[in-house]
């Protein structure tokens, strides 16, 4: 498997989480109770799987190599992706803050969670599309001769997370997908 295929596989898992967030947002809008623990699991998944694991592979490995091979980070496609990662982190921070208030029963906290969740869903949906269809093909052309090294560095990221963590989060999102659909 190529490094970009690894990242695209992770995108499919992240897209499942976007679906989960959408389902929970709809339930909350319909005044159906969503357990804070389920929402907390969503935030944990995004912070650990999407950001600490996936975005670290992009930012710390793939994008860094693209820059080292002549792709500018300021003003170019990589710079746009980095800015969008930061925007995503802000939405997740907003979700976490709204969730804290939601757990306390604060009025309007559900609306704040929904607003941040939908912002994140919209951002990540188009972000993933740009990476899969524009940036990753550029990376494949630019870095073809060092794909094995990139894959090894991806493995190093996984090792730092811990054994079984990746699989734990894949199982978590599958369970949340079932829970959010019922």
WOWOFEN-V617520 format. One record per backbone hydrogen bond with DSSP energy under -0.5 kcal/mol. CO is the residue of the C=O (numbers start at 0). NH is the residue of the N-H. Records with the same first field share a line. If there is no record, write none. Layout:
BEGIN
CO=NH  NH
END
This chain:
BEGIN
1=5
2=6
3=7
4=8
5=9
6=10
7=11
8=12
9=13
10=14
11=15
12=16
13=17
14=18
15=19
16=20
17=21
18=22
19=23
20=24
21=25
22=26
23=27
24=28
25=29
26=31
27=30
34=37  38
35=39
36=40
37=41
38=42
39=43
40=44
41=45
42=46
43=47
44=48  49
45=50
46=51
47=52
48=53
49=54
50=55
52=56
53=57
54=58
55=59  60
56=60  61
57=62  63
60=64
61=65
62=66
63=67
64=68
65=70
66=69
69=71
71=77  78
72=74
75=79
76=80
77=81
78=82
79=83
80=84
81=85
82=86
83=87
84=88
85=89
86=90
87=91
88=92
89=93
90=94
91=95
92=96
93=97
94=98
95=99
96=100
97=101
98=102
99=103
100=105
101=104
105=108
107=111
108=112
109=113
110=114
111=115
112=116
113=117
114=118
115=119
116=120
117=121
118=122
119=123
120=124
121=125
122=126
123=127
124=128
125=129
126=130
127=131
128=132
129=133  134
130=135
133=137
134=138
135=139
136=140
137=141
138=142
139=143
142=145
143=146
145=149
146=150
147=151
148=152
149=153
150=154
151=155
152=156
153=157
154=158
155=159
156=160
157=161
161=164
163=167
164=168
165=169
166=170
167=171
168=172
169=173
170=174
171=175
172=176
173=177
174=178
175=179
176=180
177=181
178=181
END
